[in-house]
Amino acid sequence: MPSVLDRVIEKELRRELKDALIRFEQQLRQAGVAEENVKNRIRGAKQFVAFLYGRYLG
C-alpha cells in the first residue's frame, strides 16, 4: 500500500505532466504548426509520457 507521501508525489507528478503537455501544445500552435501535425505530436508526447510514467512509477 503506497504511503501518503507516495500518493502526494504521484498526484503532483501527474499535474506537472499534464501542464507540460498543455504548454507543449500551446507552443506548437503559436509556432504555426499545422493542426494535423499538432495532433500527431501531442499523441506521440502522450504516449511517451505514459511510457515514462509506467516505467518509473508502475
PDB file of N, H, CA, C and O in Angstrom:
ATOM      1  N   MET A   1       0.849  -1.188   0.000  1.00  0.00           N
ATOM      2  CA  MET A   1       0.000   0.000   0.000  1.00  0.00           C
ATOM      3  C   MET A   1       0.890   1.245   0.000  1.00  0.00           C
ATOM      4  O   MET A   1       1.760   1.387   0.859  1.00  0.00           O
ATOM      5  N   PRO A   2       0.673   2.140  -0.958  1.00  0.00           N
ATOM      6  CA  PRO A   2       1.526   3.332  -1.031  1.00  0.00           C
ATOM      7  C   PRO A   2       1.301   4.262   0.160  1.00  0.00           C
ATOM      8  O   PRO A   2       0.196   4.388   0.688  1.00  0.00           O
ATOM      9  N   SER A   3       2.384   4.899   0.551  1.00  0.00           N
ATOM     10  H   SER A   3       3.282   4.797   0.122  1.00  0.00           H
ATOM     11  CA  SER A   3       2.285   5.834   1.665  1.00  0.00           C
ATOM     12  C   SER A   3       1.597   7.117   1.211  1.00  0.00           C
ATOM     13  O   SER A   3       1.405   7.349   0.017  1.00  0.00           O
ATOM     14  N   VAL A   4       1.239   7.930   2.168  1.00  0.00           N
ATOM     15  H   VAL A   4       1.395   7.742   3.138  1.00  0.00           H
ATOM     16  CA  VAL A   4       0.603   9.218   1.861  1.00  0.00           C
ATOM     17  C   VAL A   4       1.553  10.063   1.027  1.00  0.00           C
ATOM     18  O   VAL A   4       1.126  10.724   0.080  1.00  0.00           O
ATOM     19  N   LEU A   5       2.828  10.048   1.365  1.00  0.00           N
ATOM     20  H   LEU A   5       3.175   9.511   2.134  1.00  0.00           H
ATOM     21  CA  LEU A   5       3.810  10.830   0.620  1.00  0.00           C
ATOM     22  C   LEU A   5       3.894  10.354  -0.832  1.00  0.00           C
ATOM     23  O   LEU A   5       3.962  11.171  -1.751  1.00  0.00           O
ATOM     24  N   ASP A   6       3.889   9.035  -1.041  1.00  0.00           N
ATOM     25  H   ASP A   6       3.833   8.371  -0.295  1.00  0.00           H
ATOM     26  CA  ASP A   6       3.920   8.500  -2.401  1.00  0.00           C
ATOM     27  C   ASP A   6       2.720   8.966  -3.207  1.00  0.00           C
ATOM     28  O   ASP A   6       2.861   9.340  -4.372  1.00  0.00           O
ATOM     29  N   ARG A   7       1.550   8.948  -2.604  1.00  0.00           N
ATOM     30  H   ARG A   7       1.435   8.644  -1.658  1.00  0.00           H
ATOM     31  CA  ARG A   7       0.339   9.387  -3.315  1.00  0.00           C
ATOM     32  C   ARG A   7       0.399  10.868  -3.643  1.00  0.00           C
ATOM     33  O   ARG A   7      -0.019  11.281  -4.725  1.00  0.00           O
ATOM     34  N   VAL A   8       0.915  11.673  -2.720  1.00  0.00           N
ATOM     35  H   VAL A   8       1.255  11.338  -1.842  1.00  0.00           H
ATOM     36  CA  VAL A   8       1.028  13.118  -2.969  1.00  0.00           C
ATOM     37  C   VAL A   8       2.014  13.375  -4.107  1.00  0.00           C
ATOM     38  O   VAL A   8       1.755  14.195  -4.987  1.00  0.00           O
ATOM     39  N   ILE A   9       3.133  12.676  -4.082  1.00  0.00           N
ATOM     40  H   ILE A   9       3.343  12.010  -3.366  1.00  0.00           H
ATOM     41  CA  ILE A   9       4.136  12.845  -5.135  1.00  0.00           C
ATOM     42  C   ILE A   9       3.564  12.422  -6.479  1.00  0.00           C
ATOM     43  O   ILE A   9       3.763  13.108  -7.482  1.00  0.00           O
ATOM     44  N   GLU A  10       2.859  11.302  -6.508  1.00  0.00           N
ATOM     45  H   GLU A  10       2.698  10.744  -5.694  1.00  0.00           H
ATOM     46  CA  GLU A  10       2.271  10.820  -7.761  1.00  0.00           C
ATOM     47  C   GLU A  10       1.236  11.809  -8.300  1.00  0.00           C
ATOM     48  O   GLU A  10       1.187  12.065  -9.503  1.00  0.00           O
ATOM     49  N   LYS A  11       0.417  12.358  -7.418  1.00  0.00           N
ATOM     50  H   LYS A  11       0.457  12.150  -6.441  1.00  0.00           H
ATOM     51  CA  LYS A  11      -0.596  13.333  -7.836  1.00  0.00           C
ATOM     52  C   LYS A  11       0.070  14.586  -8.409  1.00  0.00           C
ATOM     53  O   LYS A  11      -0.359  15.112  -9.436  1.00  0.00           O
ATOM     54  N   GLU A  12       1.116  15.055  -7.737  1.00  0.00           N
ATOM     55  H   GLU A  12       1.465  14.627  -6.903  1.00  0.00           H
ATOM     56  CA  GLU A  12       1.818  16.253  -8.202  1.00  0.00           C
ATOM     57  C   GLU A  12       2.518  15.989  -9.538  1.00  0.00           C
ATOM     58  O   GLU A  12       2.546  16.852 -10.416  1.00  0.00           O
ATOM     59  N   LEU A  13       3.073  14.809  -9.676  1.00  0.00           N
ATOM     60  H   LEU A  13       3.051  14.108  -8.962  1.00  0.00           H
ATOM     61  CA  LEU A  13       3.737  14.453 -10.928  1.00  0.00           C
ATOM     62  C   LEU A  13       2.736  14.413 -12.078  1.00  0.00           C
ATOM     63  O   LEU A  13       3.030  14.901 -13.169  1.00  0.00           O
ATOM     64  N   ARG A  14       1.558  13.840 -11.846  1.00  0.00           N
ATOM     65  H   ARG A  14       1.319  13.444 -10.960  1.00  0.00           H
ATOM     66  CA  ARG A  14       0.519  13.827 -12.877  1.00  0.00           C
ATOM     67  C   ARG A  14       0.143  15.240 -13.292  1.00  0.00           C
ATOM     68  O   ARG A  14      -0.013  15.526 -14.479  1.00  0.00           O
ATOM     69  N   ARG A  15      -0.002  16.121 -12.312  1.00  0.00           N
ATOM     70  H   ARG A  15       0.125  15.889 -11.347  1.00  0.00           H
ATOM     71  CA  ARG A  15      -0.367  17.508 -12.597  1.00  0.00           C
ATOM     72  C   ARG A  15       0.722  18.187 -13.429  1.00  0.00           C
ATOM     73  O   ARG A  15       0.423  18.899 -14.388  1.00  0.00           O
ATOM     74  N   GLU A  16       1.981  17.966 -13.060  1.00  0.00           N
ATOM     75  H   GLU A  16       2.224  17.389 -12.281  1.00  0.00           H
ATOM     76  CA  GLU A  16       3.092  18.579 -13.799  1.00  0.00           C
ATOM     77  C   GLU A  16       3.153  18.062 -15.235  1.00  0.00           C
ATOM     78  O   GLU A  16       3.390  18.832 -16.166  1.00  0.00           O
ATOM     79  N   LEU A  17       2.940  16.760 -15.414  1.00  0.00           N
ATOM     80  H   LEU A  17       2.747  16.134 -14.658  1.00  0.00           H
ATOM     81  CA  LEU A  17       2.967  16.195 -16.760  1.00  0.00           C
ATOM     82  C   LEU A  17       1.830  16.748 -17.605  1.00  0.00           C
ATOM     83  O   LEU A  17       2.020  17.063 -18.780  1.00  0.00           O
ATOM     84  N   LYS A  18       0.657  16.867 -17.012  1.00  0.00           N
ATOM     85  H   LYS A  18       0.503  16.612 -16.057  1.00  0.00           H
ATOM     86  CA  LYS A  18      -0.487  17.421 -17.737  1.00  0.00           C
ATOM     87  C   LYS A  18      -0.213  18.871 -18.137  1.00  0.00           C
ATOM     88  O   LYS A  18      -0.481  19.265 -19.272  1.00  0.00           O
ATOM     89  N   ASP A  19       0.318  19.657 -17.210  1.00  0.00           N
ATOM     90  H   ASP A  19       0.535  19.336 -16.288  1.00  0.00           H
ATOM     91  CA  ASP A  19       0.656  21.051 -17.511  1.00  0.00           C
ATOM     92  C   ASP A  19       1.706  21.150 -18.614  1.00  0.00           C
ATOM     93  O   ASP A  19       1.628  22.027 -19.475  1.00  0.00           O
ATOM     94  N   ALA A  20       2.690  20.246 -18.586  1.00  0.00           N
ATOM     95  H   ALA A  20       2.753  19.534 -17.887  1.00  0.00           H
ATOM     96  CA  ALA A  20       3.735  20.260 -19.613  1.00  0.00           C
ATOM     97  C   ALA A  20       3.157  19.949 -20.985  1.00  0.00           C
ATOM     98  O   ALA A  20       3.552  20.563 -21.977  1.00  0.00           O
ATOM     99  N   LEU A  21       2.228  19.004 -21.052  1.00  0.00           N
ATOM    100  H   LEU A  21       1.908  18.505 -20.246  1.00  0.00           H
ATOM    101  CA  LEU A  21       1.592  18.686 -22.335  1.00  0.00           C
ATOM    102  C   LEU A  21       0.778  19.865 -22.851  1.00  0.00           C
ATOM    103  O   LEU A  21       0.777  20.140 -24.051  1.00  0.00           O
ATOM    104  N   ILE A  22       0.090  20.559 -21.963  1.00  0.00           N
ATOM    105  H   ILE A  22       0.091  20.336 -20.988  1.00  0.00           H
ATOM    106  CA  ILE A  22      -0.687  21.731 -22.359  1.00  0.00           C
ATOM    107  C   ILE A  22       0.234  22.823 -22.893  1.00  0.00           C
ATOM    108  O   ILE A  22      -0.053  23.429 -23.926  1.00  0.00           O
ATOM    109  N   ARG A  23       1.344  23.077 -22.192  1.00  0.00           N
ATOM    110  H   ARG A  23       1.578  22.585 -21.354  1.00  0.00           H
ATOM    111  CA  ARG A  23       2.304  24.091 -22.654  1.00  0.00           C
ATOM    112  C   ARG A  23       2.903  23.711 -23.997  1.00  0.00           C
ATOM    113  O   ARG A  23       3.082  24.563 -24.867  1.00  0.00           O
ATOM    114  N   PHE A  24       3.216  22.420 -24.166  1.00  0.00           N
ATOM    115  H   PHE A  24       3.071  21.728 -23.459  1.00  0.00           H
ATOM    116  CA  PHE A  24       3.774  21.935 -25.431  1.00  0.00           C
ATOM    117  C   PHE A  24       2.796  22.194 -26.577  1.00  0.00           C
ATOM    118  O   PHE A  24       3.192  22.666 -27.643  1.00  0.00           O
ATOM    119  N   GLU A  25       1.526  21.886 -26.354  1.00  0.00           N
ATOM    120  H   GLU A  25       1.205  21.502 -25.488  1.00  0.00           H
ATOM    121  CA  GLU A  25       0.516  22.112 -27.387  1.00  0.00           C
ATOM    122  C   GLU A  25       0.388  23.598 -27.713  1.00  0.00           C
ATOM    123  O   GLU A  25       0.290  23.969 -28.882  1.00  0.00           O
ATOM    124  N   GLN A  26       0.387  24.441 -26.699  1.00  0.00           N
ATOM    125  H   GLN A  26       0.466  24.140 -25.748  1.00  0.00           H
ATOM    126  CA  GLN A  26       0.287  25.884 -26.927  1.00  0.00           C
ATOM    127  C   GLN A  26       1.474  26.395 -27.729  1.00  0.00           C
ATOM    128  O   GLN A  26       1.308  27.226 -28.622  1.00  0.00           O
ATOM    129  N   GLN A  27       2.668  25.906 -27.419  1.00  0.00           N
ATOM    130  H   GLN A  27       2.802  25.231 -26.693  1.00  0.00           H
ATOM    131  CA  GLN A  27       3.859  26.337 -28.148  1.00  0.00           C
ATOM    132  C   GLN A  27       3.794  25.913 -29.611  1.00  0.00           C
ATOM    133  O   GLN A  27       4.173  26.669 -30.506  1.00  0.00           O
ATOM    134  N   LEU A  28       3.310  24.700 -29.843  1.00  0.00           N
ATOM    135  H   LEU A  28       3.002  24.086 -29.116  1.00  0.00           H
ATOM    136  CA  LEU A  28       3.181  24.239 -31.227  1.00  0.00           C
ATOM    137  C   LEU A  28       2.211  25.127 -32.000  1.00  0.00           C
ATOM    138  O   LEU A  28       2.484  25.519 -33.134  1.00  0.00           O
ATOM    139  N   ARG A  29       1.090  25.437 -31.382  1.00  0.00           N
ATOM    140  H   ARG A  29       0.868  25.118 -30.460  1.00  0.00           H
ATOM    141  CA  ARG A  29       0.087  26.270 -32.060  1.00  0.00           C
ATOM    142  C   ARG A  29       0.626  27.683 -32.307  1.00  0.00           C
ATOM    143  O   ARG A  29       0.386  28.257 -33.370  1.00  0.00           O
ATOM    144  N   GLN A  30       1.344  28.243 -31.346  1.00  0.00           N
ATOM    145  H   GLN A  30       1.539  27.777 -30.483  1.00  0.00           H
ATOM    146  CA  GLN A  30       1.910  29.590 -31.513  1.00  0.00           C
ATOM    147  C   GLN A  30       2.973  29.611 -32.603  1.00  0.00           C
ATOM    148  O   GLN A  30       3.181  30.630 -33.262  1.00  0.00           O
ATOM    149  N   ALA A  31       3.642  28.480 -32.786  1.00  0.00           N
ATOM    150  H   ALA A  31       3.473  27.652 -32.251  1.00  0.00           H
ATOM    151  CA  ALA A  31       4.692  28.398 -33.803  1.00  0.00           C
ATOM    152  C   ALA A  31       4.111  28.212 -35.202  1.00  0.00           C
ATOM    153  O   ALA A  31       4.844  28.212 -36.190  1.00  0.00           O
ATOM    154  N   GLY A  32       2.794  28.052 -35.278  1.00  0.00           N
ATOM    155  H   GLY A  32       2.199  28.052 -34.475  1.00  0.00           H
ATOM    156  CA  GLY A  32       2.149  27.936 -36.573  1.00  0.00           C
ATOM    157  C   GLY A  32       2.204  26.545 -37.174  1.00  0.00           C
ATOM    158  O   GLY A  32       2.091  26.388 -38.389  1.00  0.00           O
ATOM    159  N   VAL A  33       2.377  25.540 -36.338  1.00  0.00           N
ATOM    160  H   VAL A  33       2.470  25.667 -35.351  1.00  0.00           H
ATOM    161  CA  VAL A  33       2.408  24.161 -36.824  1.00  0.00           C
ATOM    162  C   VAL A  33       0.999  23.781 -37.278  1.00  0.00           C
ATOM    163  O   VAL A  33       0.015  24.144 -36.633  1.00  0.00           O
ATOM    164  N   ALA A  34       0.908  23.058 -38.379  1.00  0.00           N
ATOM    165  H   ALA A  34       1.707  22.764 -38.903  1.00  0.00           H
ATOM    166  CA  ALA A  34      -0.386  22.647 -38.942  1.00  0.00           C
ATOM    167  C   ALA A  34      -1.160  21.806 -37.922  1.00  0.00           C
ATOM    168  O   ALA A  34      -0.572  21.068 -37.132  1.00  0.00           O
ATOM    169  N   GLU A  35      -2.484  21.932 -37.958  1.00  0.00           N
ATOM    170  H   GLU A  35      -2.962  22.531 -38.600  1.00  0.00           H
ATOM    171  CA  GLU A  35      -3.356  21.261 -36.984  1.00  0.00           C
ATOM    172  C   GLU A  35      -3.120  19.751 -36.926  1.00  0.00           C
ATOM    173  O   GLU A  35      -3.055  19.170 -35.842  1.00  0.00           O
ATOM    174  N   GLU A  36      -2.993  19.124 -38.086  1.00  0.00           N
ATOM    175  H   GLU A  36      -3.047  19.596 -38.966  1.00  0.00           H
ATOM    176  CA  GLU A  36      -2.766  17.667 -38.121  1.00  0.00           C
ATOM    177  C   GLU A  36      -1.441  17.305 -37.451  1.00  0.00           C
ATOM    178  O   GLU A  36      -1.355  16.302 -36.742  1.00  0.00           O
ATOM    179  N   ASN A  37      -0.419  18.114 -37.674  1.00  0.00           N
ATOM    180  H   ASN A  37      -0.489  18.929 -38.249  1.00  0.00           H
ATOM    181  CA  ASN A  37       0.883  17.866 -37.038  1.00  0.00           C
ATOM    182  C   ASN A  37       0.813  18.075 -35.530  1.00  0.00           C
ATOM    183  O   ASN A  37       1.448  17.346 -34.768  1.00  0.00           O
ATOM    184  N   VAL A  38       0.044  19.070 -35.104  1.00  0.00           N
ATOM    185  H   VAL A  38      -0.471  19.662 -35.723  1.00  0.00           H
ATOM    186  CA  VAL A  38      -0.130  19.300 -33.667  1.00  0.00           C
ATOM    187  C   VAL A  38      -0.750  18.061 -33.034  1.00  0.00           C
ATOM    188  O   VAL A  38      -0.278  17.581 -32.003  1.00  0.00           O
ATOM    189  N   LYS A  39      -1.808  17.547 -33.650  1.00  0.00           N
ATOM    190  H   LYS A  39      -2.192  17.937 -34.487  1.00  0.00           H
ATOM    191  CA  LYS A  39      -2.483  16.360 -33.105  1.00  0.00           C
ATOM    192  C   LYS A  39      -1.534  15.175 -33.030  1.00  0.00           C
ATOM    193  O   LYS A  39      -1.504  14.459 -32.029  1.00  0.00           O
ATOM    194  N   ASN A  40      -0.757  14.970 -34.091  1.00  0.00           N
ATOM    195  H   ASN A  40      -0.781  15.551 -34.904  1.00  0.00           H
ATOM    196  CA  ASN A  40       0.179  13.843 -34.114  1.00  0.00           C
ATOM    197  C   ASN A  40       1.274  13.995 -33.058  1.00  0.00           C
ATOM    198  O   ASN A  40       1.633  13.026 -32.387  1.00  0.00           O
ATOM    199  N   ARG A  41       1.793  15.187 -32.915  1.00  0.00           N
ATOM    200  H   ARG A  41       1.502  15.974 -33.460  1.00  0.00           H
ATOM    201  CA  ARG A  41       2.862  15.406 -31.929  1.00  0.00           C
ATOM    202  C   ARG A  41       2.344  15.266 -30.503  1.00  0.00           C
ATOM    203  O   ARG A  41       3.034  14.724 -29.639  1.00  0.00           O
ATOM    204  N   ILE A  42       1.139  15.750 -30.257  1.00  0.00           N
ATOM    205  H   ILE A  42       0.579  16.190 -30.959  1.00  0.00           H
ATOM    206  CA  ILE A  42       0.546  15.614 -28.919  1.00  0.00           C
ATOM    207  C   ILE A  42       0.293  14.142 -28.620  1.00  0.00           C
ATOM    208  O   ILE A  42       0.556  13.681 -27.509  1.00  0.00           O
ATOM    209  N   ARG A  43      -0.210  13.406 -29.595  1.00  0.00           N
ATOM    210  H   ARG A  43      -0.424  13.781 -30.497  1.00  0.00           H
ATOM    211  CA  ARG A  43      -0.439  11.974 -29.408  1.00  0.00           C
ATOM    212  C   ARG A  43       0.873  11.263 -29.062  1.00  0.00           C
ATOM    213  O   ARG A  43       0.916  10.440 -28.147  1.00  0.00           O
ATOM    214  N   GLY A  44       1.924  11.580 -29.788  1.00  0.00           N
ATOM    215  H   GLY A  44       1.889  12.248 -30.531  1.00  0.00           H
ATOM    216  CA  GLY A  44       3.229  10.984 -29.517  1.00  0.00           C
ATOM    217  C   GLY A  44       3.766  11.372 -28.148  1.00  0.00           C
ATOM    218  O   GLY A  44       4.345  10.546 -27.443  1.00  0.00           O
ATOM    219  N   ALA A  45       3.571  12.626 -27.777  1.00  0.00           N
ATOM    220  H   ALA A  45       3.100  13.297 -28.350  1.00  0.00           H
ATOM    221  CA  ALA A  45       4.036  13.087 -26.468  1.00  0.00           C
ATOM    222  C   ALA A  45       3.278  12.375 -25.348  1.00  0.00           C
ATOM    223  O   ALA A  45       3.868  12.011 -24.332  1.00  0.00           O
ATOM    224  N   LYS A  46       1.983  12.177 -25.531  1.00  0.00           N
ATOM    225  H   LYS A  46       1.503  12.472 -26.357  1.00  0.00           H
ATOM    226  CA  LYS A  46       1.182  11.476 -24.516  1.00  0.00           C
ATOM    227  C   LYS A  46       1.628  10.026 -24.388  1.00  0.00           C
ATOM    228  O   LYS A  46       1.689   9.490 -23.282  1.00  0.00           O
ATOM    229  N   GLN A  47       1.937   9.395 -25.504  1.00  0.00           N
ATOM    230  H   GLN A  47       1.888   9.831 -26.403  1.00  0.00           H
ATOM    231  CA  GLN A  47       2.424   8.013 -25.453  1.00  0.00           C
ATOM    232  C   GLN A  47       3.763   7.937 -24.737  1.00  0.00           C
ATOM    233  O   GLN A  47       4.005   7.012 -23.963  1.00  0.00           O
ATOM    234  N   PHE A  48       4.631   8.906 -24.993  1.00  0.00           N
ATOM    235  H   PHE A  48       4.434   9.658 -25.622  1.00  0.00           H
ATOM    236  CA  PHE A  48       5.937   8.934 -24.340  1.00  0.00           C
ATOM    237  C   PHE A  48       5.788   9.145 -22.837  1.00  0.00           C
ATOM    238  O   PHE A  48       6.453   8.482 -22.041  1.00  0.00           O
ATOM    239  N   VAL A  49       4.915  10.070 -22.455  1.00  0.00           N
ATOM    240  H   VAL A  49       4.374  10.609 -23.101  1.00  0.00           H
ATOM    241  CA  VAL A  49       4.669  10.324 -21.036  1.00  0.00           C
ATOM    242  C   VAL A  49       4.106   9.073 -20.371  1.00  0.00           C
ATOM    243  O   VAL A  49       4.508   8.724 -19.261  1.00  0.00           O
ATOM    244  N   ALA A  50       3.179   8.397 -21.045  1.00  0.00           N
ATOM    245  H   ALA A  50       2.853   8.680 -21.947  1.00  0.00           H
ATOM    246  CA  ALA A  50       2.609   7.170 -20.486  1.00  0.00           C
ATOM    247  C   ALA A  50       3.685   6.099 -20.317  1.00  0.00           C
ATOM    248  O   ALA A  50       3.683   5.367 -19.327  1.00  0.00           O
ATOM    249  N   PHE A  51       4.594   6.007 -21.270  1.00  0.00           N
ATOM    250  H   PHE A  51       4.596   6.601 -22.074  1.00  0.00           H
ATOM    251  CA  PHE A  51       5.691   5.050 -21.175  1.00  0.00           C
ATOM    252  C   PHE A  51       6.569   5.364 -19.966  1.00  0.00           C
ATOM    253  O   PHE A  51       6.876   4.481 -19.166  1.00  0.00           O
ATOM    254  N   LEU A  52       6.967   6.625 -19.841  1.00  0.00           N
ATOM    255  H   LEU A  52       6.717   7.343 -20.491  1.00  0.00           H
ATOM    256  CA  LEU A  52       7.823   7.015 -18.714  1.00  0.00           C
ATOM    257  C   LEU A  52       7.106   6.800 -17.381  1.00  0.00           C
ATOM    258  O   LEU A  52       7.696   6.296 -16.425  1.00  0.00           O
ATOM    259  N   TYR A  53       5.848   7.180 -17.325  1.00  0.00           N
ATOM    260  H   TYR A  53       5.368   7.589 -18.102  1.00  0.00           H
ATOM    261  CA  TYR A  53       5.069   7.033 -16.112  1.00  0.00           C
ATOM    262  C   TYR A  53       4.988   5.567 -15.707  1.00  0.00           C
ATOM    263  O   TYR A  53       5.180   5.229 -14.539  1.00  0.00           O
ATOM    264  N   GLY A  54       4.706   4.705 -16.665  1.00  0.00           N
ATOM    265  H   GLY A  54       4.550   4.979 -17.614  1.00  0.00           H
ATOM    266  CA  GLY A  54       4.606   3.271 -16.372  1.00  0.00           C
ATOM    267  C   GLY A  54       5.936   2.663 -16.003  1.00  0.00           C
ATOM    268  O   GLY A  54       6.005   1.786 -15.142  1.00  0.00           O
ATOM    269  N   ARG A  55       6.988   3.118 -16.642  1.00  0.00           N
ATOM    270  H   ARG A  55       6.932   3.831 -17.342  1.00  0.00           H
ATOM    271  CA  ARG A  55       8.310   2.542 -16.396  1.00  0.00           C
ATOM    272  C   ARG A  55       8.861   2.917 -15.036  1.00  0.00           C
ATOM    273  O   ARG A  55       9.446   2.077 -14.353  1.00  0.00           O
ATOM    274  N   TYR A  56       8.684   4.164 -14.632  1.00  0.00           N
ATOM    275  H   TYR A  56       8.209   4.847 -15.187  1.00  0.00           H
ATOM    276  CA  TYR A  56       9.311   4.629 -13.399  1.00  0.00           C
ATOM    277  C   TYR A  56       8.398   4.583 -12.184  1.00  0.00           C
ATOM    278  O   TYR A  56       8.877   4.555 -11.050  1.00  0.00           O
ATOM    279  N   LEU A  57       7.089   4.575 -12.407  1.00  0.00           N
ATOM    280  H   LEU A  57       6.700   4.597 -13.328  1.00  0.00           H
ATOM    281  CA  LEU A  57       6.173   4.545 -11.262  1.00  0.00           C
ATOM    282  C   LEU A  57       5.355   3.266 -11.197  1.00  0.00           C
ATOM    283  O   LEU A  57       4.741   2.963 -10.173  1.00  0.00           O
ATOM    284  N   GLY A  58       5.349   2.515 -12.296  1.00  0.00           N
ATOM    285  H   GLY A  58       5.847   2.760 -13.127  1.00  0.00           H
ATOM    286  CA  GLY A  58       4.496   1.333 -12.375  1.00  0.00           C
ATOM    287  C   GLY A  58       5.059   0.113 -11.752  1.00  0.00           C
ATOM    288  O   GLY A  58       4.420  -0.938 -11.764  1.00  0.00           O
TER     289      GLY A  58
END
